Amino acid sequence: MESKQEDEDLRVYAHDTSDQSSEVVQRDTSLTTRPRVPLWRITISLILLFLNYFLAQYDKFILSYFQDDVIRSLDLSSSSYGVLSGYATGIVYALLALPTAFVADYTSARVWVLTAAAVWWSLCAIFQGLSHNFWQILLARIGMGIGQAPVEALSVSLISDLLRQDYVFFGESVLYVGVYIGEAVSGQIAVAFARTGTPWNTALVAVGIVGVVVALLVRIFVREPKRQISLVMANNDRQQHPGSASAPTALPVRLLTAHKNILSTFRYLARMRSFYLLTLSAAFRQLGGNVFGYYMPSYLSNLYPSEPSLLSRYGIIVGVVGSVAVLSGGLITSLMWSRTKLLPLYLTAVGGMISSIFVLLMLFSLNVSNGDPTRGVRVLYGTMSIAYLTAELWLGAINSLIALLLPPHTKTFGLAIWSLIQVLIYSSGPQIVGLSLRNTDPESSAYLEKTRIALAVMIPVGYWLAGIGFLLALPLVKLDIAGRFVDGRLQWSGRRGGFLAGACVLVALVVALFIVSIYYSTSS
């Protein structure tokens, strides 16, 4: 029975390699081969999706920059603050993206779901600003996590259908500029708030109000685009993918169809030859970047204590160079799309490997300058600029490629799965570094040395593992684009067994780090 169902899935995917030249495959009229959205609507949509994505992350920066004020005004302990921003909370947020993304695909109402999610997290941001104790702000943050969780997957999915395939890469890169602008702008706004005496809760309320306005603008100006065929379908002239059938009206049948769509999406991903390796490679790349973002600013501040403007300039470099890099990666990929479909993999792999060298020079900039802080800072700013310029080419390009490889009708759900697996892996990076630094005085030279060693190991290793993985994935991506997925029944001794084993290892890692996070947060 199971084998019969999987054979049916294969026919739906049209990925078997048998001779089907005589088979007549009905085209899915709900898909398009070339989006026809006016340029003015594309421009407005990109701006609004960018603003919504930027604002959805901004509360994290507020809690980070105003940590002392938050703890003091709400009378929190350091352990309570750790629960608000720790590993456990991040994992919960990532898990919540799956059901929301699936509903958005199943109902074909991505814009409505995105609007509702944006209004919800904006209101929860306001409630955070109005909180007076730990439980109030915790409940508000959990509610906000429900709204923020699907924002990235929904935004990437919408952009991949607003623009034709060769322009998608640049469009997605515009979205991801929000990551770098957020880091740069947050530092400057935090400084301005501190100078004017503006409290942290006012900042959250302001973000929430702006978020509601942006959400309403998204609903007014962003239209649900017609789904674009995937790369696999474009190269095989077969237009059937999971979830392509119109949704039935009877509730029992709708539930059964939803169940089949979920299973079909997972089978689709399991039959892709490149999905496993691409996901693991991206997770290691994100792990290195996550460790960089968590610990590099404080490390550099301790390394150069006589440079009061260091963090401000750090933020400027991240914002300017990171934005230029991610836009360049998307633009180059779009311009070269007609020649090669594999450029995102090369940009990510080679760029990360080159960047790791300059990351090491950043870490040892004072040593390279023979202990001279003035020369060391110049070396630091120069190497950091090159590190960001080479490393950050990838984000928009690689996520665009994944979106175009996924089945059109369930791509949002697929993107949520892609992101979830990465979050479960890369979120462990800061936890591991934090455990290695535990019981070490943050003001001591030993703490600085341990931090340097941890960063010098984890960041380059993450970048290089990712680079090797992406290069190894090149032939597998070619096969997937050609529609040559894994055929036949998925055996427990083969891909299905490997998928289950990998899932078990991942779950064990998450549970272990979840427990450790909670334990150390409540015992500190």
Summary of the structure (lengths in Angstrom):
residues: 524
radius of gyration: 23.3
end to end distance: 53.7
largest distance: 75.0
contacts: 1835
relative contact order: 0.14
helix: 77%
strand: 1%
